[in-house]
Amino acid sequence: MWSSERPCGLAFASILVAVSLCSLPAEAQQQAEGFALERLYTSAPGGGWIVLDALDMHGGLGGAMELTTGYEHDPLRVQAGGQTLAVVSSEAFVDFGLAATYDRYRVYANFTMPASLTGDSGTVGNYTYTAPNVGLGSDPDNLADIRLGFDARLLGDARSPFRLGAGAQLFIPSDSRANYDTDGRVRAMGRILFAGDQGIFTYAGQAGVHIRTLDDSPIPGSPQGSEFLFGIAGGVKIPVGSAKQFVVGSEVYGASAFRSFMQAGETDKEWLLSTRFEGTGSSGRQARVKLGVGRGINPQFGAPKWRVVLAVELFGWTK
Amino acid sequence: MRVTMRPVSWVLVVLLLLLHSAWAQMEGRISGVVSDPSGAFIAVATATLNNLGNGTKQTTITSDQGQYSFPVVAVGQYELEIASPGFQPYKKIGVVIDVNGVLRIDAILQTAQRTQSAQVTNVPTASESTQTDKSDDTSFGLMHYLSKNGRHDVHNETWNLYGQLTAIGFDKPSFHAAYTNLNGSNSSLNTYAEQSYTQTLTLFFGLRLRPGTDLYIVPEEISELTLSKLKGLGGATENFELQKVGSVKPTIYRSRFFLRQTFGFGGQSIELPSGQMQLGEHVDSRRLVFTLGNFSALDVFDQNSVVGDLRKSFFDEAFMTNSAWDFPADARGYSIGGAAELYWDQWAVRVMRLMPPVEPNSQTLVFQPFKYYGDQVEFEHDHVLFGDQPGAVRLLLYRNHELMGRFADAINAFEANPADNAANCGTLYNYGSENPTAPDLCFVRKTNVKVGIGFNAEQSITPNIGVFFRAMYSDGRTEVEAYDSADRSATVGTKVKGALWGQPLDSAGLGFGTSWISAIHAKYLEMGGVDGFIGDGALTQAHENMTEIYYRKHISRSIYLSADYQRVWNPGYNAARGPVNLFGGKFHVEF
């Protein structure tokens, strides 16, 4: 689908893209390949927020299972020379995660199943894009990259006003690049995490590095190598009875390629209205339901125009 | 990477197995059977062996036949304790193991005040007969470890996690054939020596969303190398895992993602043991079970607990299900759809609709459930013979309404216009034959119907010996859509547990299989046509017969090694080719 729409906020990016395109031979029509498009790097199972991490692991052996589903609109719109192509206009996924915790440590794994990935194929500038066509029938058993992670809280206890931690994640490639759910190569993340609770207020944040060896620059919309990760969240806790609470807050997060640090075309920023209803017991089995609704602050480089996320978590700790 | 093991290597594997067996004799072992006062076996009882010398403990649980075993026990003095919900604990003191000592200690547990939670297996229900394999190896898994430490309850689970790793290798020496791939055909089994292998790693997640509602997710990784690009065998593919269409480069995929909803209608309370794709729970013997989502037809239909999970028993695809059952599935054997099962004590009725592939044996499903589909119905009755030995019989009927070609149509099209030959398919979906003198199905694919009827029986003769029989007759008018190139098939065999020779966790099996094709299918192959897996360019029609014998050796905890031999006569239903010898080995571990 072609469109003449050109968001003014993307002007600089468009100029950069146009300059880049001008350096290519006019007759070159190169095929752009797919990549791991999803920018919603969910928190670890049992992690509290949708993206950020509450760092509240404690007690003896514990664990969590999580089932998350989400939909996002226009996560990949490529723009150049006044042209816009929604290479991926619609994406839906189901994610299943499992975590084990002990004291202040957590290991976890996530398995993401793309339920639908569709868009429009076409040419923008000198690049031809082939939209994914992933559906229940066409790809009945797809798994996107598998995530293995480890987190540790380094400072503070599970409920202290300031908690500092660190985490690492490894993404094992699965599926094919044509489906826009993998880079086809191993990726890794290292993050510094912080979080805290003070009265009815709760917050969390992160800063880190996404080690990504795929660098398809100057293809518009494509990965540009390793990225800086950032995010912050804050909210209010509303007690419901003696052992449950409702949390309403916001999460802002994103990533920027080091190659062109914080430039619009290579930076995604998203905002989520993040709500959750959860058990608050310090031991025993708990449940959590999370709902997030949000939009891309600059809807490009993998940030969608808008998205909805729903998650259910079962988690628990022993004393 | 190609497997380069020769037959001599498999001999070495067998020798290693025997050496391990001999080494094991330097230790002692204790085994036995646990039953209630009526003689009924008690499954999932916990047996604990306390070493009075050093204070260490070993724990295991009993199988569906009430058997337990401690295969490696150091010399010393022990105390044996056996416990099961609903029964008074059993304790035997003064148990002494000497070098090479083999003790059998059978225990009769006295009924406690309340016994409703005990599972007795002398009157099996329809659901119990399909559970035999699930408690054997998983008893060493994470769930049972947590359960024994009081952190989990395997009898009433809200979640579970199991895993398995299986590696299978085969060596096929060269064999004689009068011809191979005549006139540009491409679906013969190569006559030169070849090796094949598969390696799978699977995780099984189960999660109880609410009472009666379970969610299962099963990611799997496979790496494989096939014989002759998986061509040339009709119903006797040597390794059942090869159906999953992997490559040498590991492939990760989601094999299953489904919901199971159970509604109870009373009757007996029976325990379904915790295992792969089964949360440990108590259910009514009268109940209705719905399965919805992404799963395999074989998860619900045509189960046979004597054959069991092929990762733990036979190797050949012929024993996994009826070769002639063209069950709807993608190229890996999975599909999307729904099933309903009504259990009523010793009876069960199942119905299922699944989506077929867009093209025969392709990975893409056609998701039009009211236009293209495969329907299945199965009736099951469980019984007891020979005193208290469980058995079951099943009748399976299927009807596929799918896009596929009829052999008669392909022949007619070719005879009417010889330009419609196998070398001239162009962009039409075909199997790559370059035979210009042969008909091809690529010209005639349209909506067609395939039907078949099958019979499945299993029977324990003694607690350690079981026999099985499967047979199916399909109409044979259309090409294979999702499974084997076979129109009719039958298998018979026996599986024996190692308790007979003092190795209770070992097992051995011997089976025979035959499959054959319809007259019109044979005519199509005689004219040089190929279908999904067979077609030598000519045919001297015969039944494809096979036999398989294996031995499965328990190594440690849930680690097993198996050695296997298969012989296939008339591969691809062609008496001008073969016989073929196949030497296999399998490594299997569960956690």
Interface residues (C-beta under 8 A of the other chain):
Chain A: L61 M65 L67 V94 F96 L98 F111 M113 G135 L136 G137 S138 D139 P140 D141 N142 L143 I146 I172 S174 D175 R285 L314 T318
Chain B: R151 T158 W159 L161 F205 L207 L215 I217 P219 T251 I252 Y253 R254 S255 F257 N294 D330 R332 Y334 S335 I336 M355 V358 Q363 T364 L365 V366 F367
